[in-house]
Amino acid sequence: MEELNKLLAKHVDEGRFPGIQWQINIRDKTYYGKVGYNNIENKAPVLDNTIYRIWSMTKPVVAVAALQLLEQNKIKLDDLVTKYLPKFSNLKVLKNTDSSIGDVEDLRISPTIKDLFMHTAGFSYNFLADPVGRQYDKIKLFHSDTTTLEEEIDKLAEVPLLYQPKTKWVYSVSMDVLGRILEVVLNDTLQNILQKNIFDPLEMNETKFTVPLNSEHRLMTTYEFDQENSKLHGQKIEPQKIGNYKYPLFEKNYARGGHGLFSTISDYSIFARMLHTGKSVKGHKILNEKTLSLMSTNALDDHLFPIEIPSIGMVRDENYVNDLRAYGWGLGCRTLLDPSKNNNLGSPSEFGWAGAAATYFLVDNNKHMTALLMTQVLNASPELKNDFYKFVYSNF
C-alpha cells in the first residue's frame, strides 16, 4: 500500500498533519502504514504502537457497553433518564435558541435511554454556539481533570435543555449521561465497566482513560491547525485540551462517556473488527449480532434530517459541505444511508465515528472491512479523511 502512504505523506509534507497512521482490515487480510512524526519539533517518528487521544471515538465504546446492558435486560430503550438519575427530574427547556438561559418552559416529554444514544435528548455541547453550550462553559462542565463522572453529570442536571426531547438531532453530551447510567446500574466506575466488559475480553491492552506508566514517549503530540496561516501549533502543556475540556494523562478518577480514552491503532482495530460479528478474534462474545445491528441501522425519524454538527464561527458559504449529509444515526454511530450524496462512495449501512483530533474509523459489513485513520490535529482540514475514504472505496 505504498500508494496510500504517498497520498497521506502529502498531507504531512504540506504541514497540515504531524504524522498519520492507518490500518485496513478486509476479511482475513490486514494492510497497514504510517508516515510522519509523533512530534514535529524533535522529529520523533510515528511508532507502530503510538498512543492517541481518541476523543469522541470513546462514544462507540460506551455505546457497546450500554448495548450489553440492553441485552441483559438491565436497561430498556424507553426507560426514562430519571429512572436512574433522579436529579434530572426538574429539567426545563429553553423556550427558543435565542432565549436567555433563564427563559425556559416545562418538558413536554422526558428524555429516554434511546434519546441518549441518538443525541435527541435535547442536550448541547460546550463548543456549540448556543446559550446552553455557553452555560456549560459558565458552570465549568467537564473543565476539570480531577472530577468524577458523577460530579459532572450532577452539574449538568442543573442546566436547561436546548430543545424538547425528540424534536431535534443535536450532537451532545448525552453519551456522558449514558456513561453515568452505566455506573449507576452496575454500581461501578465507567473505567472498571469498560475494562471488565470490553477491553479485557477483547485483549485491548492499550485502551484506557490513562496512559500506561512510562509510555508518554509513545503519545503523539496534539497540534491545532491555524487555517488562516496554514500552520500547525503544538500544545506544549499537559493536560492537553480542546477549548476548556481537559484530557489528562494519569488521573485515576477521570472517565467520561463522550471522550477521554487513549488507544492505539491496533487496539482500536480490534474493537472495530468486533463490530462485524459481536465477537473477538478468539470467539469471545461481546454482543449478539441482532443487538449489534442497532448500531448500523438508522433509527432517526424523517423530521430529524439532515443531521450536522455546527461549530462556532462556521460559515455556510458556497464552499460549505455538510459531512453528515448522506448519513443517519444508529445507536451510537453514524450510518450511511445514501451513497449518492457521498460522492457515490461507501456502502449502505457503513458505520463508525471520529474524534476531535481527526481520528476516524469505519465498519463496512457488506465488504467485511474496517478502516482506521489516526493522527492528532484539532480543527483539521477534512481533506485527509476524504482522501482516505476515497482511496479505501476506490481500491477495495
KEVEXZA-356779 format. One line per 8 residues: number of its first residue (from 0); for each residue x, y, z negated of N, C-alpha, C. Coordinates in steps of 0.001 Angstrom, whole numbers, plus 500000, padded with zeros to 6 digits. Atoms other than C-alpha are relative to their C-alpha. Layout:
BEGIN
NUM> X Y Z X Y Z X Y Z  ...;
END
This chain:
BEGIN
0> 500815 498791 500000 500000 500000 500000 500857 501270 500000  499118 498839 499913 502833 502361 500847 499268 501203 500588  500771 498925 499384 500356 504361 502921 499228 500805 498955  500729 499309 501058 498276 505163 499834 500957 500773 499100  499001 499274 500797 501387 506084 497833 500408 501304 500687  499616 498800 499255 502367 508541 500583 498891 501049 499959  501137 499084 500037 498882 510047 500626 499917 500706 498649  500098 499412 501335 498880 510593 496864 501234 500828 499657;
8> 498766 499249 500253 502513 511755 496787 499916 501418 500567  500181 498668 499421 501470 514673 498984 499393 500952 498973  500623 499167 501028 499309 515973 496127 501009 500385 498913  498943 499705 500972 502290 515733 493760 500988 500999 500594  499017 499128 499339 504667 517375 496241 499481 501426 500167  500590 498663 499851 502239 520271 496708 499833 500712 498658  500029 499379 501316 502441 520922 492957 498640 500023 499339  501346 500021 500560 498823 520059 492182 499839 498978 498877;
16> 500082 501066 500999 499465 516983 490028 501417 499619 499576  498662 500397 500449 502405 515840 487873 500386 498614 500506  499808 501377 499569 502100 512123 488571 498651 499342 500154  501260 500679 499702 499453 509706 489773 500245 498498 499977  499951 501451 500032 498813 506034 489159 498677 499473 500545  501235 500558 499450 496296 503871 490994 500035 498482 499964  500114 501460 499947 495044 500299 490972 498674 499631 500661  501190 500514 499315 492589 498489 493235 499968 498489 499814;
24> 500199 501440 500142 491268 495042 492393 498854 499597 500925  501055 500471 499113 489323 493242 495103 500034 498478 500023  500056 501437 500259 488244 489693 494326 501207 499598 499160  498877 500462 500836 491426 487960 493147 501310 500685 500356  498785 499275 499611 493881 490453 494660 500078 501343 499287  499759 498717 500664 495419 493469 492914 501012 500795 500799  499093 499064 499332 497015 496464 494644 500275 501136 499016  499598 499063 501048 498935 498989 492591 501100 500915 500500;
32> 498908 499100 499664 501136 502037 492902 500058 501182 499039  499832 498802 500831 502460 505159 491177 500976 500940 500682  499116 498967 499448 504093 508423 492188 500130 501121 498972  499850 498803 500808 505486 511469 490390 500472 499748 498582  499403 499932 501332 506157 512203 486741 498961 499986 498872  500767 499833 501241 504767 511793 483250 500136 501414 499470  499706 498650 500440 506377 515144 482505 500876 500664 501056  499291 499350 498897 507443 517530 485244 501297 500634 499531;
40> 498859 499223 500475 509829 519571 483111 501250 499152 499787  498811 500833 500232 512081 516690 482098 500130 498854 501003  499934 500987 498907 511440 514591 485243 499854 498561 499501  500287 501357 500486 510234 511610 483193 499004 499347 500948  500865 500600 498980 508724 509230 485766 498753 499350 499407  501173 500785 500389 505269 507646 485615 500451 498566 499754  499649 501369 500368 505623 504260 483893 498855 499059 500347  501077 500976 499795 503701 501061 484530 498996 500054 498857;
48> 500870 499956 501176 502297 501496 481011 499813 501421 499463  500294 498620 500405 501817 505266 480966 498638 500058 499304  501230 499836 500772 499154 506304 478444 499326 501307 500415  500785 498842 499571 496357 508716 479406 498897 500315 499003  501251 499589 500635 493722 510719 477604 498911 499818 501062  500975 500306 498947 490707 509355 479462 498710 500811 499866  501135 499093 500161 488215 511936 478176 498662 499276 500179  501363 500539 499896 484713 511065 479446 499930 498566 500512;
56> 500015 501429 499709 485740 507621 480623 499865 499190 498708  500413 500597 501273 485158 506914 476923 498523 499623 500040  501456 500176 500010 481415 507161 477647 499549 498612 500471  500447 501345 499598 481013 503912 479655 500364 498915 498995  499618 500980 501026 482863 502023 476902 498972 500003 498872  501014 499885 501049 480442 503338 474282 498653 499497 500509  501249 500504 499419 477557 502573 476646 499942 498477 499939  499965 501469 500066 478641 498916 476830 499761 499525 498576;
64> 500209 500376 501403 478817 498723 473030 498535 500160 499607  501420 499802 500298 475269 500122 472850 499140 498960 500707  500753 501027 499275 474030 497685 475503 500107 498644 499311  499886 501223 500787 475366 494861 473357 498939 499970 498898  501026 499937 501039 473046 496031 470568 498604 499839 500594  501278 500176 499309 470194 496199 473068 499737 498518 500254  500124 501447 499780 470827 492557 473995 499657 499260 498719  500193 500660 501293 470838 491613 470324 498725 500459 499285;
72> 501247 499458 500567 467520 493445 469730 500220 500810 498725  499728 499133 501157 469201 495692 467170 499586 501443 500265  500585 498726 499597 468085 498763 469120 499090 499740 501195  500855 500064 498819 465413 499372 471768 500101 501333 500725  499855 498777 499214 465485 501894 474598 498983 501059 499614  501015 499007 500359 462254 503517 473424 500009 500371 498522  499835 499556 501388 463417 503851 469800 500277 501496 499969  499711 498577 500175 463348 507461 468669 501357 500179 499328;
80> 498715 499682 500632 466693 509000 467739 499821 500147 498494  500235 499757 501429 465155 509951 464394 499855 498718 499186  500062 501270 500723 464689 506277 463506 501328 499714 499319  498653 500268 500509 468460 506129 462949 500663 501245 499418  499393 498740 500426 469323 509796 462445 498891 500964 499569  501151 499185 500442 466544 511405 460369 500278 501493 499933  499686 498568 500024 468401 514737 460268 499560 500709 501274  500494 499406 498759 467150 515264 463846 498479 500184 499978;
88> 501462 499915 500101 463539 515276 462590 499474 501424 500176  500450 498608 499919 463374 519082 462596 500488 500717 501256  499500 499397 498760 464682 519654 466123 499003 500978 500605  500766 499048 499206 463446 522681 468011 500606 500049 501407  499555 499895 498605 463818 523559 471702 500013 501463 500413  499933 498643 499470 464949 526781 473344 498790 500251 500909  501183 499716 499175 461930 528492 474964 500352 500028 501488  499479 500057 498634 463926 529049 478136 501503 500226 499942;
96> 498526 499962 500017 467579 529068 479161 500557 501408 499871  499554 498624 500220 467721 532862 478895 499695 500478 498585  500396 499611 501352 466414 532853 475321 501215 500145 499089  499005 500007 501065 468439 533773 472277 499877 498691 499253  499968 501305 500645 469378 530795 470128 498888 499847 498962  501085 500079 500982 466605 531672 467652 498610 500014 500612  501298 499927 499317 463823 531909 470267 499612 498594 500447  500201 501435 499802 462553 528334 470040 498523 499624 499939;
104> 501336 500583 500083 459463 526153 470340 500112 498582 499465  500009 501354 500533 458419 522788 468946 500275 498975 501094  499862 501135 499092 459345 519483 470532 498634 499543 500486  501226 500610 499484 456661 518117 472838 500081 498485 499935  499767 501441 500078 458179 514645 472816 501393 499790 499431  498711 500212 500656 461026 513255 470734 500945 499204 500889  499034 500742 499186 464247 512034 472391 500170 498565 499511  499853 501428 500275 464838 508289 472572 501427 499540 500274;
112> 498708 500618 499681 467812 505956 472819 500258 500074 501504  499818 499938 498551 467246 505804 476585 500397 501396 500445  499641 498623 499646 467396 509594 476785 501475 500281 499724  498583 499808 500300 470836 509465 475162 500867 499391 501099  499284 500632 498886 472097 507001 477795 499926 500854 501263  500318 499380 498712 470529 509082 480572 500308 501492 500073  499779 498545 500050 471501 512638 479498 498710 500764 500282  501289 499317 499869 467811 513548 479409 499411 500332 498629;
120> 500482 499738 501360 467575 514135 475634 499831 501485 499723  500125 498558 500189 467875 517923 476009 501214 500678 499409  498774 499408 500524 471368 518422 474568 500779 500699 501112  499131 499327 499038 474066 520504 476266 501445 499591 499719  498573 500215 500235 477880 520678 476256 500654 501350 499744  499310 498750 500335 480291 523264 474889 500454 500772 501235  499420 499312 498847 481712 524024 478330 498940 500514 500981  501039 499526 499100 478338 524727 479964 499598 501430 499654;
128> 500282 498570 500181 477311 528337 480465 498542 500215 499620  501372 499808 500465 474094 528269 478442 500028 500318 498504  499998 499586 501413 473036 529534 474984 500272 498862 499025  499786 501126 500909 473063 526065 473405 501465 499580 500003  498577 500323 499928 476552 525247 474668 500848 501017 499260  499261 498956 500718 477770 528584 473333 499812 499864 498491  500239 500201 501427 476142 527814 469992 500828 498849 499460  499130 501103 500415 478025 524517 469840 501396 500525 499649;
136> 498684 499423 500292 481240 526518 470035 499956 500883 498761  500110 499098 501149 479984 529030 467471 500052 499228 498684  499968 500813 501227 479446 526254 464884 501206 499066 499980  498763 500777 499890 482753 524696 465994 499735 498492 500127  500311 501405 499753 481154 521453 467152 501144 499341 500760  498892 500770 499421 483945 518957 467925 501305 500787 500115  498739 499253 499977 486617 521630 467388 501061 499319 499139  499052 500578 500950 488206 519682 464533 500536 498662 500497;
144> 499424 501308 499682 490556 516750 464972 500065 499113 498752  499961 500795 501234 490032 515501 461403 498611 499597 499505  501350 500346 500448 486238 515342 461004 499572 498639 500544  500574 501264 499531 484322 512088 461293 498892 500288 501006  501117 499862 499067 481698 511483 463953 498721 500350 499251  501182 499692 500815 479048 511561 461222 499932 501490 499680  499985 498578 500346 480104 515064 460157 499642 500868 501204  500279 499208 498802 479970 516363 463721 498539 499876 500430;
152> 501387 500192 499580 476570 514852 464520 499037 500659 499017  500813 499265 500972 475151 516295 461298 499935 501487 500361  500000 498598 499559 476194 519743 462583 499109 500184 501230  500780 499928 498761 474598 519042 465963 498498 500046 499722  501427 500070 500329 471237 518310 464317 499414 501348 499624  500466 498669 500399 471031 521985 463258 499787 500925 501196  500053 499143 498807 471131 523317 466849 498800 499599 500866  501128 500372 499135 468049 523505 469102 500449 499338 501291;
160> 499750 500596 498691 467841 521513 472312 499916 501075 501077  500055 499072 498866 468383 523273 475634 498693 499837 500773  501229 500306 499266 465413 521560 477302 499153 499009 499212  500856 501049 500522 462439 519484 476295 500506 498654 500546  499547 501309 499516 463440 515794 476491 499200 499537 501223  500558 500614 498793 462812 514026 479821 499600 500994 501087  500374 499010 498982 462351 517291 481747 501163 500407 500892  498831 499522 499265 465918 517874 482966 501183 499078 499728;
168> 498737 500721 500196 469171 515960 483534 501080 501036 499717  498911 499095 500375 471947 517801 481693 501108 499173 499378  498837 500696 500554 475378 516269 481161 500296 500583 498629  500071 499477 501360 475779 516499 477422 500747 499145 498986  499397 500702 501135 476973 515352 474014 499155 498807 499560  500924 501069 500418 474258 512672 473966 500710 498685 499710  499284 501250 500276 476805 509829 474076 500700 500042 498646  499480 499869 501366 478334 511203 470883 498916 499622 498992;
176> 501123 500369 500872 474897 510877 469287 499795 498493 500028  500156 501455 499889 474613 507318 470614 501121 499281 499252  498892 500584 500757 478055 506546 469191 499740 500011 498506  500335 499926 501428 476863 507714 465789 498911 498991 499639  501047 500997 500252 473771 505495 466057 500607 498601 499901  499305 501287 500126 476084 502516 466652 500585 499847 498604  499430 500054 501350 477830 503375 463388 498930 499709 498952  501080 500189 500970 474527 503523 461516 499459 498575 500061;
184> 500586 501335 499837 473153 500268 462939 500941 498916 499495  499029 501036 500358 476343 498285 462362 500740 500295 498702  499352 499624 501269 477431 500098 459194 501515 499886 500097  498558 500048 499762 480928 500540 460563 500388 501244 500777  499536 498860 499211 483081 503157 462259 499990 499641 501481  499978 500236 498554 482977 503580 466025 501322 499371 500420  498695 500609 499696 486697 502758 466100 499935 498484 499826  500045 501438 500281 486087 499366 464494 499023 499269 500909;
192> 501011 500634 499146 482978 498636 466563 500568 499712 501389  499427 500202 498668 484761 499136 469881 501139 498984 499958  498882 500940 500121 487813 497219 468659 499498 498558 499929  500495 501365 500216 485841 494174 467496 499213 499466 501191  500971 500480 499020 483262 494008 470266 500435 500136 501450  499562 499793 498613 485148 495177 473356 501502 499806 500157  498560 500017 499766 488887 495724 473017 500642 498666 499632  499404 501285 500394 489781 492547 471110 499612 498867 500953;
200> 500348 501101 499091 487750 490108 473254 500534 500167 501416  499457 499771 498666 488994 491750 476448 501530 500093 500007  498547 499845 500145 492573 491935 475121 500481 501322 500589  499614 498634 499627 492671 495667 475807 500833 500568 498851  499134 499692 501138 495624 496216 473510 500501 501441 499978  499473 498637 499900 496436 499759 474677 498903 501062 499943  501113 499055 499976 492984 501366 474364 499493 500235 498583  500366 499648 501371 492279 503196 471098 499745 501502 499922;
208> 500141 498564 500271 491398 506567 469589 501300 500613 499484  498675 499509 500390 495067 506877 468570 501038 499412 500953  498878 500499 499195 498348 506457 470417 500796 499001 499157  499209 500965 500772 500296 503331 469364 501277 500622 499447  498816 499472 500654 503167 504026 466989 501219 499893 500915  498769 499949 499202 506426 505015 468718 499739 499907 501505  500329 500071 498571 504656 505292 472086 499730 501364 500622  500270 498662 499471 504428 509056 472508 500724 500255 501320;
216> 499230 499775 498770 507077 508918 475237 499271 499462 501228  500753 500566 498878 504611 506935 477368 498802 500864 500400  501177 499167 499777 501949 509653 477201 500280 501036 501089  499837 498968 498979 501528 511752 480339 499593 501352 499414  500320 498643 500427 501598 515477 479567 498750 500482 500728  501191 499415 499385 498283 517220 480175 500355 501366 500582  499786 498724 499321 498506 520045 482705 498656 500616 500361  501194 499303 499531 495988 522646 483763 500338 500681 501313;
224> 499729 499417 498692 495710 523760 487370 499454 501412 500069  500349 498599 499822 495701 527513 487878 499689 500201 501485  500380 499945 498589 493716 527793 491114 500394 501316 500660  499658 498700 499424 494447 531486 491570 501445 500042 500465  498577 499982 499660 498214 530946 491581 500519 498658 500516  499648 501338 499520 498173 527276 492680 501182 499414 499242  498923 500523 500840 500360 526257 489742 499434 499127 498888  500333 500805 501168 500285 523649 487001 500614 500633 498761;
232> 499497 499538 501289 500630 524785 483404 499886 498849 499010  500019 501096 500955 501585 522155 480856 499578 500461 498616  500351 499705 501384 500063 522056 477376 501161 499559 499113  498764 500249 500734 503041 522314 475053 499770 499498 498579  500225 500316 501410 501375 521639 471712 499067 498815 499849  500931 501058 500382 499602 518744 470040 499217 500467 498767  500746 500783 499033 496777 518098 469597 499648 500811 501247  500392 499316 498787 496040 518940 473210 498487 500160 500016;
240> 501432 499731 500046 492605 520276 474034 499501 500543 501326  500684 499353 498887 490117 521383 476632 499018 500971 499369  500764 499003 500732 488513 524622 475586 500388 499923 498532  499734 500159 501430 488180 524137 471839 499940 498548 499541  500031 501423 500339 487910 520334 471978 501427 499496 499801  498671 500537 500261 490965 518839 470312 500041 498501 500264  499818 501406 499617 492375 515455 471335 501267 499497 499312  498803 500308 500793 494731 514285 468561 500603 498639 500327;
248> 499279 501243 499726 497303 511501 468740 499822 498950 498917  499844 500977 501091 497252 509892 465308 498957 500114 498883  500978 499823 501070 494148 510936 463304 499132 498755 499845  500691 501277 500190 492701 507728 461823 498485 500144 499941  501446 499800 500103 489240 509214 461191 499363 500458 501300  500495 499367 498777 488932 510589 464706 499372 498969 500942  500677 500796 498974 486361 508980 467007 498846 500827 500536  501097 499288 499363 483900 510454 469462 499337 499062 501004;
256> 500703 500856 499056 481240 508870 471652 500131 500441 501438  499939 499471 498649 481823 511109 474644 501396 500243 500527  498608 499828 499598 485611 511452 474718 500860 499475 498862  499119 500316 501119 488666 510643 472631 500885 498782 500156  499182 501201 499848 490036 507309 473853 501271 500279 500798  498781 500102 499213 493569 506739 475105 499993 498629 500675  499923 501304 499346 494214 503991 477630 501099 500024 501053  499085 500148 498863 496500 502711 480380 499194 499520 501193;
264> 500750 500412 498811 495525 501914 483943 499741 498494 499994  500207 501447 500028 495994 498182 483397 498925 499628 498988  501016 500275 501011 493873 498216 480237 498607 500370 500502  501335 499579 499555 491022 500209 481729 499539 499182 501197  500353 500888 498898 491160 497999 484800 499349 498720 499492  500624 501178 500625 490349 495052 482523 498534 500300 499689  501372 499597 500320 487265 496939 481333 499167 500117 501275  500736 499810 498750 486243 497903 484885 499662 498663 500657;
272> 500250 501305 499387 486586 494325 486145 498945 499217 499226  501045 500638 500796 484436 493096 483266 498619 500452 500451  501288 499471 499604 481662 495309 484623 499405 499303 501218  500558 500835 498926 481278 492919 487587 499071 498924 499450  500674 501222 500447 480147 489908 485595 499575 500019 498540  500264 499990 501431 479983 490900 481936 500939 499123 499210  499072 500908 500668 482836 488523 481155 501441 500454 500188  498575 499769 499849 486552 488803 480562 500555 499022 501031;
280> 499346 500910 499050 489009 487149 482944 500032 498576 499449  499954 501316 500640 489178 484293 480442 498604 499435 499703  501346 500516 500143 485393 483947 480415 499273 500402 498737  500658 499552 501231 484605 485677 477108 498871 500958 500366  501154 499191 499628 481100 487137 477415 499941 501288 499190  500199 498695 500622 480709 490840 476678 498532 500407 500125  501403 499685 499726 477277 491372 478279 499423 498996 500981  500681 500765 498962 474726 489359 480225 499930 500830 501275;
288> 500026 499275 498727 474647 490235 483917 498725 500830 500146  501254 499260 499902 470981 491310 483660 500105 501322 499244  499810 498775 500780 471869 493814 480933 500990 500922 500698  498958 499233 499321 474954 494920 482830 499441 500760 501199  500574 499360 498814 472848 495725 485884 499307 501322 499662  500619 498737 500406 471209 498514 483870 500956 501179 500167  499026 498924 499812 474440 500492 484241 500036 500461 501450  499857 499674 498578 474417 500362 488050 498666 500260 500686;
296> 501333 499784 499435 470642 500724 488576 499478 501372 499592  500504 498664 500319 469265 504242 488833 498745 499917 499144  501167 499976 500886 466804 504976 486031 499420 501406 499860  500519 498638 500048 466126 508659 486730 498706 500116 500803  501216 499699 499260 462668 509812 487742 500290 501040 501081  499758 499141 498834 462338 511741 491009 500150 501475 499633  499981 498569 500304 461770 515113 489335 501330 500452 499392  498719 499659 500625 465264 514960 487773 501126 500186 501019;
304> 498978 499852 498956 467109 515086 491123 499959 501401 500585  498667 500621 500036 469542 516332 492238 500673 500259 498661  499234 499783 501222 471918 515940 489334 501309 500694 500364  498701 499355 499811 475007 518120 488982 500520 500466 498657  499373 499495 501217 477449 519358 486368 500535 501395 500288  499500 498634 499792 477737 523162 486499 501067 500326 498974  498970 499580 500948 480579 524937 484765 500049 501515 499945  499870 498550 500158 481402 528411 483533 500758 500569 501199;
312> 499344 499358 498873 482231 530639 486481 499790 499307 501337  500223 500721 498751 481014 528153 489093 499234 500880 500984  500636 499193 498962 480066 529865 492376 499443 499064 501072  500622 500825 498962 477596 528210 494733 500076 500747 501335  499839 499342 498705 479037 529715 497919 499962 498949 501103  500081 500925 498863 479284 528156 501372 500974 498837 499870  499026 501073 500191 482228 526040 500174 499620 499031 498874  500370 500836 501149 480413 524573 497156 499421 498667 500459;
320> 500533 501337 499756 479768 520827 497243 499694 499359 498654  500383 500710 501214 477863 519020 494512 500484 498552 500119  499412 501332 499916 479943 515876 493922 499019 498882 499653  500971 501023 500413 476892 514085 492498 498749 499994 500879  501192 499860 499156 474507 514890 495369 499453 498659 500495  500422 501302 499480 474407 511249 496510 499694 498990 498902  500046 500935 501127 474146 509745 493033 498755 500158 499141  500937 500015 501101 471572 508763 490452 500761 499662 498727;
328> 499362 500309 501282 472237 507677 486884 499382 498738 499421  500438 501181 500721 472056 504296 485199 500209 500204 498512  499794 499874 501440 472500 503547 481517 501482 500178 499706  498626 499678 500360 475827 505290 481007 500932 500323 501137  499113 499775 498846 477194 505745 484561 499246 500642 501159  500555 499600 498707 476631 507485 487871 499841 498742 500857  500171 501130 499092 475348 505123 490559 499603 500531 501371  500176 499471 498648 475435 505687 494323 498670 499539 500596;
336> 501297 500296 499403 472018 505902 495949 500013 500136 501508  500106 499663 498582 472638 507360 499387 501379 500287 500597  498679 499767 499397 475999 506843 501144 499991 501051 501105  500060 498993 498931 474776 509114 503977 500248 501407 499471  499700 498708 500630 475066 512029 501533 501394 500024 499392  498669 500156 500577 478532 510812 500557 501025 499783 501111  499133 500120 498815 480239 511219 503945 499991 498579 500559  500173 501380 499515 478906 507740 504813 501050 499056 499423;
344> 499034 500855 500693 481316 506218 502324 499341 499383 498772  500494 500654 501200 480688 503792 499488 498905 499002 500292  501069 500991 499913 478202 501011 498867 498877 500399 499058  501090 499739 500943 474729 501413 497365 500258 499286 498674  499794 500492 501363 474964 500925 493592 501466 499941 499586  498642 499765 500516 478711 501670 493464 499843 500884 498770  500207 499241 501222 479011 502957 489930 501317 500197 499254  498802 499703 500776 481523 504361 487436 499909 501391 499422;
352> 499982 498634 500511 482607 507679 485970 501426 500536 500060  498722 499300 499913 485540 510060 485481 500272 500706 498678  499628 499259 501195 487375 512096 482861 500411 501416 500342  499748 498576 499786 488007 515822 482428 501386 500283 500564  498639 499785 499512 491718 515445 483220 500274 499214 501277  499921 500576 498649 490995 513842 486628 500283 498499 500036  500031 501459 499921 490968 510169 485642 498678 499599 500652  501170 500368 499193 488457 508222 487738 499968 498495 500189;
360> 500113 501415 499644 487096 504727 488282 498664 499724 500667  501236 500467 499383 484514 502928 490374 499963 498482 499962  500257 501431 499929 483000 499463 490411 499034 499778 501157  500844 500306 498846 481540 498050 493638 499728 498500 500012  500326 501424 500066 479746 494745 493147 499797 499386 501376  500170 500523 498642 478972 494413 496872 501327 499535 500585  498667 500362 499513 482688 494307 497623 500816 499241 498957  499294 500582 501138 483624 492777 494267 501332 500724 499793;
368> 498818 499136 500038 486031 495677 493896 499902 500992 498851  499856 498857 500898 487227 498088 491253 501158 500845 500511  498922 499097 499602 489364 501134 491946 500165 501057 498912  499704 499068 501091 491069 503352 489372 501089 500969 500408  499048 498935 499727 492962 506626 489583 500288 500705 498682  499626 499373 501270 494906 508107 486667 500995 501129 500221  499084 498869 500066 496542 511493 486172 499563 500835 498799  500374 499176 501149 496290 514353 483625 500033 501474 500382;
376> 500095 498597 499603 495159 517680 485089 498585 500508 499741  501270 499330 500221 492356 519871 483766 499757 500997 501128  500381 499107 498894 490469 521969 486346 500638 499567 501315  499327 500522 498807 491940 519714 489024 499123 500170 501243  500705 499992 498728 491033 520012 492672 499373 498627 500243  500630 501296 499701 488541 517292 493751 500619 499291 501191  499445 500586 498776 490658 516643 496837 500730 498687 499739  499297 501245 500309 492733 513947 495107 499019 498840 499928;
384> 501005 501060 500113 489688 511896 494132 499360 499721 501351  500637 500176 498699 488107 512482 497543 500897 499236 500970  499061 500723 499130 491239 511317 499383 500116 498538 499595  499913 501371 500513 491493 508244 497164 498755 499206 500384  501268 500673 499699 487816 507367 497623 499909 499681 501495  500057 500211 498552 488019 507800 501390 500948 498894 500428  499040 501047 499660 491133 505623 501585 499460 498627 499601  500511 501281 500495 489537 502880 499488 498926 499458 500937;
392> 501123 500489 499192 486389 502698 501610 500306 499959 501496  499579 500125 498606 488237 503068 504901 500904 498800 500217  499014 501069 499865 490645 500232 504161 499593 498688 499335  500419 501229 500677 488740 497689 502061 498531 499703 500289;
END
